[in-house]
Amino acid sequence: MLRGTPYHKGGSEPSQGFDCSGLVQWVFAQHGSALPRDVKQQFVAGRKIDAQHLRPGDLVFFHTVSEGPSHVGIAIGGDAFVHAPATRGVVRVERLSNSYWSKRWIGARRVTVSTTATTRAD
């Protein structure tokens, strides 16, 4: 459903496109959970979890443009996560084990949603 949605800095809905934190905020809102809009604020939402305990729906964080959390995505199972990167400009699925992302990993958070749902990128 959202895969291929264009990247748009400051974007927070499918019709205008998404940036990383806008995508996360929008997906969680569709399941009844309010999250902050900013990556750094999303980084303190929920509870910290170890990478080996990731489940679909967990937030994954990376340092990309600055130290500390500057990029966020949503784990979708296995080694995959969905995110809205500026590079190549569309919402897409990538691997956490990809050398680019694994070098920039800084942590994961589990946010409780008010309804049971799965996160899909297609």
Beta strands, then each sheet from edge to edge (+ up, - down):
strand 1: 12-13
strand 2: 17-18
strand 3: 47-49
strand 4: 59-62
strand 5: 71-77
strand 6: 80-83
strand 7: 92-95
strand 8: 105-110
sheet 1: 1+ 2-
sheet 2: 3+ 8- 4+ 5- 6+ 7-
end
